[in-house]
Amino acid sequence: MNEAAASGYGLGSIIALIVSAVLNKSLFWAFLHFLCGWFYLVYVLIYRVHEVLPAFKQILLSFLGL
């Protein structure tokens, strides 16, 4: 078993943490959604995708300096 699997932090949990922090702007909700992982991501893709795309577009543009 590799170190990432042994520590319990999966890709879904990390992505859920980032998405929740961007959408909710709250560390409490980000941590809670980190624990939910892929379940939260599926919820976001079904019910809140219209909020996710503009937020990540803005982040990407500011990261690229455009």
CHARMM-style PDB file with segment names, atoms N, HN, CA, C and O in Angstrom:
ATOM      1  N   MET     1       0.849  -1.171   0.000  1.00  0.00      PROA
ATOM      2  CA  MET     1       0.000   0.000   0.000  1.00  0.00      PROA
ATOM      3  C   MET     1       0.899   1.240   0.000  1.00  0.00      PROA
ATOM      4  O   MET     1       1.869   1.311   0.755  1.00  0.00      PROA
ATOM      5  N   ASN     2       0.568   2.214  -0.852  1.00  0.00      PROA
ATOM      6  HN  ASN     2      -0.220   2.156  -1.465  1.00  0.00      PROA
ATOM      7  CA  ASN     2       1.407   3.412  -0.896  1.00  0.00      PROA
ATOM      8  C   ASN     2       1.057   4.369   0.238  1.00  0.00      PROA
ATOM      9  O   ASN     2       0.082   4.157   0.958  1.00  0.00      PROA
ATOM     10  N   GLU     3       1.863   5.431   0.393  1.00  0.00      PROA
ATOM     11  HN  GLU     3       2.656   5.603  -0.192  1.00  0.00      PROA
ATOM     12  CA  GLU     3       1.694   6.345   1.520  1.00  0.00      PROA
ATOM     13  C   GLU     3       0.386   7.118   1.468  1.00  0.00      PROA
ATOM     14  O   GLU     3      -0.232   7.348   2.508  1.00  0.00      PROA
ATOM     15  N   ALA     4      -0.050   7.525   0.277  1.00  0.00      PROA
ATOM     16  HN  ALA     4       0.452   7.339  -0.567  1.00  0.00      PROA
ATOM     17  CA  ALA     4      -1.294   8.290   0.168  1.00  0.00      PROA
ATOM     18  C   ALA     4      -2.485   7.451   0.611  1.00  0.00      PROA
ATOM     19  O   ALA     4      -3.364   7.944   1.317  1.00  0.00      PROA
ATOM     20  N   ALA     5      -2.518   6.208   0.207  1.00  0.00      PROA
ATOM     21  HN  ALA     5      -1.804   5.808  -0.367  1.00  0.00      PROA
ATOM     22  CA  ALA     5      -3.623   5.333   0.601  1.00  0.00      PROA
ATOM     23  C   ALA     5      -3.570   5.038   2.092  1.00  0.00      PROA
ATOM     24  O   ALA     5      -4.610   4.941   2.743  1.00  0.00      PROA
ATOM     25  N   ALA     6      -2.386   4.896   2.630  1.00  0.00      PROA
ATOM     26  HN  ALA     6      -1.541   4.975   2.101  1.00  0.00      PROA
ATOM     27  CA  ALA     6      -2.245   4.605   4.050  1.00  0.00      PROA
ATOM     28  C   ALA     6      -2.666   5.786   4.909  1.00  0.00      PROA
ATOM     29  O   ALA     6      -3.207   5.590   5.997  1.00  0.00      PROA
ATOM     30  N   SER     7      -2.429   7.005   4.446  1.00  0.00      PROA
ATOM     31  HN  SER     7      -1.989   7.164   3.562  1.00  0.00      PROA
ATOM     32  CA  SER     7      -2.783   8.175   5.239  1.00  0.00      PROA
ATOM     33  C   SER     7      -4.276   8.478   5.172  1.00  0.00      PROA
ATOM     34  O   SER     7      -4.803   9.146   6.061  1.00  0.00      PROA
ATOM     35  N   GLY     8      -4.960   8.009   4.151  1.00  0.00      PROA
ATOM     36  HN  GLY     8      -4.532   7.466   3.429  1.00  0.00      PROA
ATOM     37  CA  GLY     8      -6.394   8.200   4.054  1.00  0.00      PROA
ATOM     38  C   GLY     8      -6.824   9.435   3.300  1.00  0.00      PROA
ATOM     39  O   GLY     8      -8.022   9.667   3.140  1.00  0.00      PROA
ATOM     40  N   TYR     9      -5.885  10.232   2.832  1.00  0.00      PROA
ATOM     41  HN  TYR     9      -4.912  10.043   2.962  1.00  0.00      PROA
ATOM     42  CA  TYR     9      -6.232  11.431   2.074  1.00  0.00      PROA
ATOM     43  C   TYR     9      -6.273  11.078   0.604  1.00  0.00      PROA
ATOM     44  O   TYR     9      -5.235  10.871  -0.025  1.00  0.00      PROA
ATOM     45  N   GLY    10      -7.461  11.010   0.067  1.00  0.00      PROA
ATOM     46  HN  GLY    10      -8.303  11.177   0.579  1.00  0.00      PROA
ATOM     47  CA  GLY    10      -7.603  10.651  -1.333  1.00  0.00      PROA
ATOM     48  C   GLY    10      -7.778  11.872  -2.205  1.00  0.00      PROA
ATOM     49  O   GLY    10      -7.980  12.986  -1.722  1.00  0.00      PROA
ATOM     50  N   LEU    11      -7.695  11.638  -3.488  1.00  0.00      PROA
ATOM     51  HN  LEU    11      -7.531  10.733  -3.881  1.00  0.00      PROA
ATOM     52  CA  LEU    11      -7.859  12.707  -4.456  1.00  0.00      PROA
ATOM     53  C   LEU    11      -9.238  13.345  -4.337  1.00  0.00      PROA
ATOM     54  O   LEU    11      -9.367  14.566  -4.426  1.00  0.00      PROA
ATOM     55  N   GLY    12     -10.257  12.534  -4.139  1.00  0.00      PROA
ATOM     56  HN  GLY    12     -10.152  11.543  -4.067  1.00  0.00      PROA
ATOM     57  CA  GLY    12     -11.612  13.061  -3.999  1.00  0.00      PROA
ATOM     58  C   GLY    12     -11.762  13.983  -2.805  1.00  0.00      PROA
ATOM     59  O   GLY    12     -12.457  14.997  -2.885  1.00  0.00      PROA
ATOM     60  N   SER    13     -11.124  13.646  -1.708  1.00  0.00      PROA
ATOM     61  HN  SER    13     -10.559  12.823  -1.643  1.00  0.00      PROA
ATOM     62  CA  SER    13     -11.196  14.483  -0.515  1.00  0.00      PROA
ATOM     63  C   SER    13     -10.509  15.822  -0.722  1.00  0.00      PROA
ATOM     64  O   SER    13     -11.021  16.858  -0.297  1.00  0.00      PROA
ATOM     65  N   ILE    14      -9.357  15.807  -1.371  1.00  0.00      PROA
ATOM     66  HN  ILE    14      -8.941  14.966  -1.717  1.00  0.00      PROA
ATOM     67  CA  ILE    14      -8.627  17.046  -1.619  1.00  0.00      PROA
ATOM     68  C   ILE    14      -9.405  17.944  -2.583  1.00  0.00      PROA
ATOM     69  O   ILE    14      -9.497  19.152  -2.366  1.00  0.00      PROA
ATOM     70  N   ILE    15      -9.963  17.362  -3.640  1.00  0.00      PROA
ATOM     71  HN  ILE    15      -9.888  16.381  -3.817  1.00  0.00      PROA
ATOM     72  CA  ILE    15     -10.751  18.150  -4.595  1.00  0.00      PROA
ATOM     73  C   ILE    15     -12.003  18.691  -3.911  1.00  0.00      PROA
ATOM     74  O   ILE    15     -12.382  19.839  -4.142  1.00  0.00      PROA
ATOM     75  N   ALA    16     -12.648  17.881  -3.075  1.00  0.00      PROA
ATOM     76  HN  ALA    16     -12.340  16.948  -2.888  1.00  0.00      PROA
ATOM     77  CA  ALA    16     -13.839  18.336  -2.349  1.00  0.00      PROA
ATOM     78  C   ALA    16     -13.502  19.504  -1.432  1.00  0.00      PROA
ATOM     79  O   ALA    16     -14.289  20.444  -1.315  1.00  0.00      PROA
ATOM     80  N   LEU    17     -12.356  19.459  -0.788  1.00  0.00      PROA
ATOM     81  HN  LEU    17     -11.716  18.696  -0.883  1.00  0.00      PROA
ATOM     82  CA  LEU    17     -11.907  20.548   0.077  1.00  0.00      PROA
ATOM     83  C   LEU    17     -11.762  21.844  -0.717  1.00  0.00      PROA
ATOM     84  O   LEU    17     -12.230  22.896  -0.281  1.00  0.00      PROA
ATOM     85  N   ILE    18     -11.123  21.770  -1.867  1.00  0.00      PROA
ATOM     86  HN  ILE    18     -10.743  20.915  -2.221  1.00  0.00      PROA
ATOM     87  CA  ILE    18     -10.891  22.954  -2.697  1.00  0.00      PROA
ATOM     88  C   ILE    18     -12.206  23.497  -3.244  1.00  0.00      PROA
ATOM     89  O   ILE    18     -12.453  24.702  -3.183  1.00  0.00      PROA
ATOM     90  N   VAL    19     -13.048  22.617  -3.778  1.00  0.00      PROA
ATOM     91  HN  VAL    19     -12.846  21.639  -3.828  1.00  0.00      PROA
ATOM     92  CA  VAL    19     -14.329  23.053  -4.344  1.00  0.00      PROA
ATOM     93  C   VAL    19     -15.192  23.699  -3.263  1.00  0.00      PROA
ATOM     94  O   VAL    19     -15.796  24.746  -3.496  1.00  0.00      PROA
ATOM     95  N   SER    20     -15.251  23.090  -2.100  1.00  0.00      PROA
ATOM     96  HN  SER    20     -14.760  22.240  -1.911  1.00  0.00      PROA
ATOM     97  CA  SER    20     -16.058  23.638  -1.020  1.00  0.00      PROA
ATOM     98  C   SER    20     -15.525  24.983  -0.555  1.00  0.00      PROA
ATOM     99  O   SER    20     -16.307  25.896  -0.289  1.00  0.00      PROA
ATOM    100  N   ALA    21     -14.217  25.121  -0.453  1.00  0.00      PROA
ATOM    101  HN  ALA    21     -13.582  24.380  -0.669  1.00  0.00      PROA
ATOM    102  CA  ALA    21     -13.642  26.397  -0.029  1.00  0.00      PROA
ATOM    103  C   ALA    21     -13.956  27.498  -1.030  1.00  0.00      PROA
ATOM    104  O   ALA    21     -14.235  28.632  -0.640  1.00  0.00      PROA
ATOM    105  N   VAL    22     -13.913  27.174  -2.315  1.00  0.00      PROA
ATOM    106  HN  VAL    22     -13.687  26.253  -2.632  1.00  0.00      PROA
ATOM    107  CA  VAL    22     -14.216  28.165  -3.352  1.00  0.00      PROA
ATOM    108  C   VAL    22     -15.696  28.536  -3.327  1.00  0.00      PROA
ATOM    109  O   VAL    22     -16.039  29.715  -3.410  1.00  0.00      PROA
ATOM    110  N   LEU    23     -16.563  27.554  -3.216  1.00  0.00      PROA
ATOM    111  HN  LEU    23     -16.284  26.596  -3.149  1.00  0.00      PROA
ATOM    112  CA  LEU    23     -18.000  27.824  -3.263  1.00  0.00      PROA
ATOM    113  C   LEU    23     -18.530  28.466  -1.985  1.00  0.00      PROA
ATOM    114  O   LEU    23     -19.307  29.420  -2.043  1.00  0.00      PROA
ATOM    115  N   ASN    24     -18.115  27.947  -0.836  1.00  0.00      PROA
ATOM    116  HN  ASN    24     -17.484  27.172  -0.789  1.00  0.00      PROA
ATOM    117  CA  ASN    24     -18.708  28.372   0.426  1.00  0.00      PROA
ATOM    118  C   ASN    24     -17.901  29.423   1.174  1.00  0.00      PROA
ATOM    119  O   ASN    24     -18.433  30.120   2.038  1.00  0.00      PROA
ATOM    120  N   LYS    25     -16.612  29.541   0.845  1.00  0.00      PROA
ATOM    121  HN  LYS    25     -16.180  28.975   0.143  1.00  0.00      PROA
ATOM    122  CA  LYS    25     -15.725  30.482   1.521  1.00  0.00      PROA
ATOM    123  C   LYS    25     -15.759  30.289   3.037  1.00  0.00      PROA
ATOM    124  O   LYS    25     -15.817  31.254   3.800  1.00  0.00      PROA
ATOM    125  N   SER    26     -15.722  29.033   3.453  1.00  0.00      PROA
ATOM    126  HN  SER    26     -15.675  28.249   2.833  1.00  0.00      PROA
ATOM    127  CA  SER    26     -15.782  28.692   4.872  1.00  0.00      PROA
ATOM    128  C   SER    26     -14.874  27.491   5.142  1.00  0.00      PROA
ATOM    129  O   SER    26     -14.968  26.467   4.466  1.00  0.00      PROA
ATOM    130  N   LEU    27     -13.999  27.627   6.132  1.00  0.00      PROA
ATOM    131  HN  LEU    27     -13.922  28.460   6.681  1.00  0.00      PROA
ATOM    132  CA  LEU    27     -13.124  26.510   6.487  1.00  0.00      PROA
ATOM    133  C   LEU    27     -13.898  25.369   7.137  1.00  0.00      PROA
ATOM    134  O   LEU    27     -13.557  24.200   6.957  1.00  0.00      PROA
ATOM    135  N   PHE    28     -14.937  25.709   7.891  1.00  0.00      PROA
ATOM    136  HN  PHE    28     -15.214  26.658   8.038  1.00  0.00      PROA
ATOM    137  CA  PHE    28     -15.749  24.670   8.514  1.00  0.00      PROA
ATOM    138  C   PHE    28     -16.369  23.753   7.469  1.00  0.00      PROA
ATOM    139  O   PHE    28     -16.253  22.530   7.555  1.00  0.00      PROA
ATOM    140  N   TRP    29     -17.035  24.359   6.470  1.00  0.00      PROA
ATOM    141  HN  TRP    29     -17.129  25.352   6.400  1.00  0.00      PROA
ATOM    142  CA  TRP    29     -17.676  23.559   5.425  1.00  0.00      PROA
ATOM    143  C   TRP    29     -16.635  22.840   4.571  1.00  0.00      PROA
ATOM    144  O   TRP    29     -16.864  21.713   4.131  1.00  0.00      PROA
ATOM    145  N   ALA    30     -15.506  23.479   4.338  1.00  0.00      PROA
ATOM    146  HN  ALA    30     -15.320  24.394   4.695  1.00  0.00      PROA
ATOM    147  CA  ALA    30     -14.451  22.829   3.556  1.00  0.00      PROA
ATOM    148  C   ALA    30     -13.969  21.562   4.253  1.00  0.00      PROA
ATOM    149  O   ALA    30     -13.784  20.532   3.604  1.00  0.00      PROA
ATOM    150  N   PHE    31     -13.765  21.624   5.564  1.00  0.00      PROA
ATOM    151  HN  PHE    31     -13.916  22.460   6.092  1.00  0.00      PROA
ATOM    152  CA  PHE    31     -13.318  20.444   6.306  1.00  0.00      PROA
ATOM    153  C   PHE    31     -14.395  19.361   6.303  1.00  0.00      PROA
ATOM    154  O   PHE    31     -14.093  18.181   6.126  1.00  0.00      PROA
ATOM    155  N   LEU    32     -15.646  19.762   6.499  1.00  0.00      PROA
ATOM    156  HN  LEU    32     -15.891  20.721   6.643  1.00  0.00      PROA
ATOM    157  CA  LEU    32     -16.742  18.787   6.486  1.00  0.00      PROA
ATOM    158  C   LEU    32     -16.833  18.088   5.128  1.00  0.00      PROA
ATOM    159  O   LEU    32     -17.003  16.871   5.060  1.00  0.00      PROA
ATOM    160  N   HSD    33     -16.720  18.858   4.061  1.00  0.00      PROA
ATOM    161  HN  HSD    33     -16.582  19.847   4.117  1.00  0.00      PROA
ATOM    162  CA  HSD    33     -16.802  18.274   2.725  1.00  0.00      PROA
ATOM    163  C   HSD    33     -15.547  17.475   2.382  1.00  0.00      PROA
ATOM    164  O   HSD    33     -15.606  16.553   1.568  1.00  0.00      PROA
ATOM    165  N   PHE    34     -14.418  17.817   2.991  1.00  0.00      PROA
ATOM    166  HN  PHE    34     -14.370  18.566   3.652  1.00  0.00      PROA
ATOM    167  CA  PHE    34     -13.208  17.008   2.866  1.00  0.00      PROA
ATOM    168  C   PHE    34     -13.476  15.592   3.376  1.00  0.00      PROA
ATOM    169  O   PHE    34     -13.029  14.613   2.779  1.00  0.00      PROA
ATOM    170  N   LEU    35     -14.202  15.497   4.472  1.00  0.00      PROA
ATOM    171  HN  LEU    35     -14.566  16.292   4.957  1.00  0.00      PROA
ATOM    172  CA  LEU    35     -14.526  14.185   5.037  1.00  0.00      PROA
ATOM    173  C   LEU    35     -15.490  13.406   4.143  1.00  0.00      PROA
ATOM    174  O   LEU    35     -15.442  12.177   4.099  1.00  0.00      PROA
ATOM    175  N   CYS    36     -16.360  14.114   3.435  1.00  0.00      PROA
ATOM    176  HN  CYS    36     -16.399  15.113   3.470  1.00  0.00      PROA
ATOM    177  CA  CYS    36     -17.339  13.454   2.551  1.00  0.00      PROA
ATOM    178  C   CYS    36     -16.717  13.008   1.229  1.00  0.00      PROA
ATOM    179  O   CYS    36     -17.155  12.022   0.638  1.00  0.00      PROA
ATOM    180  N   GLY    37     -15.703  13.728   0.768  1.00  0.00      PROA
ATOM    181  HN  GLY    37     -15.347  14.529   1.248  1.00  0.00      PROA
ATOM    182  CA  GLY    37     -14.976  13.344  -0.444  1.00  0.00      PROA
ATOM    183  C   GLY    37     -15.818  13.286  -1.698  1.00  0.00      PROA
ATOM    184  O   GLY    37     -16.458  14.266  -2.079  1.00  0.00      PROA
ATOM    185  N   TRP    38     -15.813  12.122  -2.341  1.00  0.00      PROA
ATOM    186  HN  TRP    38     -15.294  11.325  -2.032  1.00  0.00      PROA
ATOM    187  CA  TRP    38     -16.483  11.945  -3.629  1.00  0.00      PROA
ATOM    188  C   TRP    38     -17.982  12.162  -3.541  1.00  0.00      PROA
ATOM    189  O   TRP    38     -18.598  12.590  -4.517  1.00  0.00      PROA
ATOM    190  N   PHE    39     -18.587  11.875  -2.389  1.00  0.00      PROA
ATOM    191  HN  PHE    39     -18.087  11.527  -1.596  1.00  0.00      PROA
ATOM    192  CA  PHE    39     -20.034  12.089  -2.243  1.00  0.00      PROA
ATOM    193  C   PHE    39     -20.379  13.565  -2.426  1.00  0.00      PROA
ATOM    194  O   PHE    39     -21.363  13.901  -3.084  1.00  0.00      PROA
ATOM    195  N   TYR    40     -19.565  14.444  -1.841  1.00  0.00      PROA
ATOM    196  HN  TYR    40     -18.765  14.171  -1.307  1.00  0.00      PROA
ATOM    197  CA  TYR    40     -19.803  15.875  -2.005  1.00  0.00      PROA
ATOM    198  C   TYR    40     -19.582  16.295  -3.453  1.00  0.00      PROA
ATOM    199  O   TYR    40     -20.335  17.119  -3.974  1.00  0.00      PROA
ATOM    200  N   LEU    41     -18.578  15.751  -4.106  1.00  0.00      PROA
ATOM    201  HN  LEU    41     -17.967  15.082  -3.683  1.00  0.00      PROA
ATOM    202  CA  LEU    41     -18.313  16.115  -5.492  1.00  0.00      PROA
ATOM    203  C   LEU    41     -19.458  15.703  -6.421  1.00  0.00      PROA
ATOM    204  O   LEU    41     -19.801  16.438  -7.347  1.00  0.00      PROA
ATOM    205  N   VAL    42     -20.038  14.552  -6.182  1.00  0.00      PROA
ATOM    206  HN  VAL    42     -19.759  13.954  -5.430  1.00  0.00      PROA
ATOM    207  CA  VAL    42     -21.187  14.122  -6.984  1.00  0.00      PROA
ATOM    208  C   VAL    42     -22.359  15.068  -6.754  1.00  0.00      PROA
ATOM    209  O   VAL    42     -23.049  15.447  -7.700  1.00  0.00      PROA
ATOM    210  N   TYR    43     -22.587  15.451  -5.495  1.00  0.00      PROA
ATOM    211  HN  TYR    43     -22.027  15.143  -4.726  1.00  0.00      PROA
ATOM    212  CA  TYR    43     -23.648  16.417  -5.185  1.00  0.00      PROA
ATOM    213  C   TYR    43     -23.423  17.734  -5.931  1.00  0.00      PROA
ATOM    214  O   TYR    43     -24.354  18.286  -6.518  1.00  0.00      PROA
ATOM    215  N   VAL    44     -22.195  18.230  -5.907  1.00  0.00      PROA
ATOM    216  HN  VAL    44     -21.439  17.782  -5.431  1.00  0.00      PROA
ATOM    217  CA  VAL    44     -21.883  19.494  -6.588  1.00  0.00      PROA
ATOM    218  C   VAL    44     -22.114  19.369  -8.084  1.00  0.00      PROA
ATOM    219  O   VAL    44     -22.676  20.276  -8.697  1.00  0.00      PROA
ATOM    220  N   LEU    45     -21.695  18.269  -8.679  1.00  0.00      PROA
ATOM    221  HN  LEU    45     -21.238  17.532  -8.181  1.00  0.00      PROA
ATOM    222  CA  LEU    45     -21.884  18.085 -10.118  1.00  0.00      PROA
ATOM    223  C   LEU    45     -23.356  17.993 -10.503  1.00  0.00      PROA
ATOM    224  O   LEU    45     -23.729  18.376 -11.612  1.00  0.00      PROA
ATOM    225  N   ILE    46     -24.186  17.496  -9.615  1.00  0.00      PROA
ATOM    226  HN  ILE    46     -23.884  17.184  -8.714  1.00  0.00      PROA
ATOM    227  CA  ILE    46     -25.611  17.379  -9.917  1.00  0.00      PROA
ATOM    228  C   ILE    46     -26.355  18.682  -9.661  1.00  0.00      PROA
ATOM    229  O   ILE    46     -27.155  19.118 -10.489  1.00  0.00      PROA
ATOM    230  N   TYR    47     -26.090  19.307  -8.509  1.00  0.00      PROA
ATOM    231  HN  TYR    47     -25.440  18.953  -7.837  1.00  0.00      PROA
ATOM    232  CA  TYR    47     -26.927  20.431  -8.082  1.00  0.00      PROA
ATOM    233  C   TYR    47     -26.278  21.814  -8.168  1.00  0.00      PROA
ATOM    234  O   TYR    47     -26.995  22.813  -8.220  1.00  0.00      PROA
ATOM    235  N   ARG    48     -24.939  21.905  -8.184  1.00  0.00      PROA
ATOM    236  HN  ARG    48     -24.356  21.093  -8.142  1.00  0.00      PROA
ATOM    237  CA  ARG    48     -24.315  23.226  -8.104  1.00  0.00      PROA
ATOM    238  C   ARG    48     -23.282  23.477  -9.204  1.00  0.00      PROA
ATOM    239  O   ARG    48     -22.421  24.344  -9.052  1.00  0.00      PROA
ATOM    240  N   VAL    49     -23.355  22.745 -10.291  1.00  0.00      PROA
ATOM    241  HN  VAL    49     -24.054  22.041 -10.415  1.00  0.00      PROA
ATOM    242  CA  VAL    49     -22.358  22.888 -11.348  1.00  0.00      PROA
ATOM    243  C   VAL    49     -22.373  24.294 -11.946  1.00  0.00      PROA
ATOM    244  O   VAL    49     -21.335  24.784 -12.389  1.00  0.00      PROA
ATOM    245  N   HSD    50     -23.526  24.942 -11.964  1.00  0.00      PROA
ATOM    246  HN  HSD    50     -24.369  24.543 -11.603  1.00  0.00      PROA
ATOM    247  CA  HSD    50     -23.617  26.297 -12.509  1.00  0.00      PROA
ATOM    248  C   HSD    50     -22.843  27.308 -11.667  1.00  0.00      PROA
ATOM    249  O   HSD    50     -22.519  28.389 -12.157  1.00  0.00      PROA
ATOM    250  N   GLU    51     -22.537  26.976 -10.397  1.00  0.00      PROA
ATOM    251  HN  GLU    51     -22.800  26.097  -9.998  1.00  0.00      PROA
ATOM    252  CA  GLU    51     -21.731  27.845  -9.547  1.00  0.00      PROA
ATOM    253  C   GLU    51     -20.243  27.526  -9.637  1.00  0.00      PROA
ATOM    254  O   GLU    51     -19.398  28.399  -9.436  1.00  0.00      PROA
ATOM    255  N   VAL    52     -19.936  26.285  -9.935  1.00  0.00      PROA
ATOM    256  HN  VAL    52     -20.622  25.576 -10.098  1.00  0.00      PROA
ATOM    257  CA  VAL    52     -18.544  25.844  -9.941  1.00  0.00      PROA
ATOM    258  C   VAL    52     -17.784  26.379 -11.147  1.00  0.00      PROA
ATOM    259  O   VAL    52     -16.662  26.864 -11.003  1.00  0.00      PROA
ATOM    260  N   LEU    53     -18.370  26.300 -12.314  1.00  0.00      PROA
ATOM    261  HN  LEU    53     -19.281  25.906 -12.431  1.00  0.00      PROA
ATOM    262  CA  LEU    53     -17.647  26.663 -13.535  1.00  0.00      PROA
ATOM    263  C   LEU    53     -17.189  28.119 -13.557  1.00  0.00      PROA
ATOM    264  O   LEU    53     -16.025  28.367 -13.870  1.00  0.00      PROA
ATOM    265  N   PRO    54     -18.041  29.096 -13.242  1.00  0.00      PROA
ATOM    266  CA  PRO    54     -17.543  30.478 -13.235  1.00  0.00      PROA
ATOM    267  C   PRO    54     -16.467  30.728 -12.178  1.00  0.00      PROA
ATOM    268  O   PRO    54     -15.524  31.483 -12.416  1.00  0.00      PROA
ATOM    269  N   ALA    55     -16.607  30.097 -11.013  1.00  0.00      PROA
ATOM    270  HN  ALA    55     -17.373  29.484 -10.819  1.00  0.00      PROA
ATOM    271  CA  ALA    55     -15.624  30.290  -9.948  1.00  0.00      PROA
ATOM    272  C   ALA    55     -14.254  29.767 -10.368  1.00  0.00      PROA
ATOM    273  O   ALA    55     -13.242  30.433 -10.150  1.00  0.00      PROA
ATOM    274  N   PHE    56     -14.215  28.582 -10.965  1.00  0.00      PROA
ATOM    275  HN  PHE    56     -15.037  28.041 -11.142  1.00  0.00      PROA
ATOM    276  CA  PHE    56     -12.934  28.030 -11.369  1.00  0.00      PROA
ATOM    277  C   PHE    56     -12.377  28.723 -12.607  1.00  0.00      PROA
ATOM    278  O   PHE    56     -11.161  28.758 -12.796  1.00  0.00      PROA
ATOM    279  N   LYS    57     -13.231  29.265 -13.438  1.00  0.00      PROA
ATOM    280  HN  LYS    57     -14.218  29.236 -13.285  1.00  0.00      PROA
ATOM    281  CA  LYS    57     -12.751  30.050 -14.574  1.00  0.00      PROA
ATOM    282  C   LYS    57     -12.044  31.291 -14.056  1.00  0.00      PROA
ATOM    283  O   LYS    57     -10.981  31.650 -14.561  1.00  0.00      PROA
ATOM    284  N   GLN    58     -12.609  31.942 -13.069  1.00  0.00      PROA
ATOM    285  HN  GLN    58     -13.473  31.651 -12.659  1.00  0.00      PROA
ATOM    286  CA  GLN    58     -12.003  33.138 -12.473  1.00  0.00      PROA
ATOM    287  C   GLN    58     -10.659  32.802 -11.825  1.00  0.00      PROA
ATOM    288  O   GLN    58      -9.695  33.553 -11.981  1.00  0.00      PROA
ATOM    289  N   ILE    59     -10.585  31.693 -11.109  1.00  0.00      PROA
ATOM    290  HN  ILE    59     -11.368  31.084 -10.983  1.00  0.00      PROA
ATOM    291  CA  ILE    59      -9.335  31.273 -10.481  1.00  0.00      PROA
ATOM    292  C   ILE    59      -8.273  30.984 -11.534  1.00  0.00      PROA
ATOM    293  O   ILE    59      -7.124  31.404 -11.394  1.00  0.00      PROA
ATOM    294  N   LEU    60      -8.654  30.268 -12.587  1.00  0.00      PROA
ATOM    295  HN  LEU    60      -9.587  29.927 -12.701  1.00  0.00      PROA
ATOM    296  CA  LEU    60      -7.714  29.926 -13.645  1.00  0.00      PROA
ATOM    297  C   LEU    60      -7.191  31.170 -14.340  1.00  0.00      PROA
ATOM    298  O   LEU    60      -5.994  31.274 -14.607  1.00  0.00      PROA
ATOM    299  N   LEU    61      -8.076  32.117 -14.636  1.00  0.00      PROA
ATOM    300  HN  LEU    61      -9.048  32.033 -14.419  1.00  0.00      PROA
ATOM    301  CA  LEU    61      -7.639  33.351 -15.287  1.00  0.00      PROA
ATOM    302  C   LEU    61      -6.715  34.172 -14.393  1.00  0.00      PROA
ATOM    303  O   LEU    61      -5.735  34.739 -14.877  1.00  0.00      PROA
ATOM    304  N   SER    62      -7.009  34.242 -13.113  1.00  0.00      PROA
ATOM    305  HN  SER    62      -7.805  33.782 -12.720  1.00  0.00      PROA
ATOM    306  CA  SER    62      -6.123  35.000 -12.234  1.00  0.00      PROA
ATOM    307  C   SER    62      -4.788  34.287 -12.042  1.00  0.00      PROA
ATOM    308  O   SER    62      -3.755  34.938 -11.884  1.00  0.00      PROA
ATOM    309  N   PHE    63      -4.803  32.955 -12.056  1.00  0.00      PROA
ATOM    310  HN  PHE    63      -5.642  32.426 -12.184  1.00  0.00      PROA
ATOM    311  CA  PHE    63      -3.557  32.191 -11.946  1.00  0.00      PROA
ATOM    312  C   PHE    63      -2.672  32.421 -13.179  1.00  0.00      PROA
ATOM    313  O   PHE    63      -1.451  32.528 -13.064  1.00  0.00      PROA
ATOM    314  N   LEU    64      -3.295  32.493 -14.341  1.00  0.00      PROA
ATOM    315  HN  LEU    64      -4.286  32.406 -14.434  1.00  0.00      PROA
ATOM    316  CA  LEU    64      -2.543  32.705 -15.579  1.00  0.00      PROA
ATOM    317  C   LEU    64      -2.198  34.178 -15.805  1.00  0.00      PROA
ATOM    318  O   LEU    64      -1.445  34.515 -16.719  1.00  0.00      PROA
ATOM    319  N   GLY    65      -2.752  35.046 -14.968  1.00  0.00      PROA
ATOM    320  HN  GLY    65      -3.363  34.773 -14.225  1.00  0.00      PROA
ATOM    321  CA  GLY    65      -2.469  36.465 -15.092  1.00  0.00      PROA
ATOM    322  C   GLY    65      -3.203  37.147 -16.223  1.00  0.00      PROA
ATOM    323  O   GLY    65      -2.725  38.153 -16.748  1.00  0.00      PROA
ATOM    324  N   LEU    66      -4.349  36.626 -16.612  1.00  0.00      PROA
ATOM    325  HN  LEU    66      -4.737  35.808 -16.187  1.00  0.00      PROA
ATOM    326  CA  LEU    66      -5.129  37.211 -17.703  1.00  0.00      PROA
ATOM    327  C   LEU    66      -6.253  38.085 -17.201  1.00  0.00      PROA
ATOM    328  OT1 LEU    66      -7.000  38.649 -18.000  1.00  0.00      PROA
TER     329      LEU     66
END
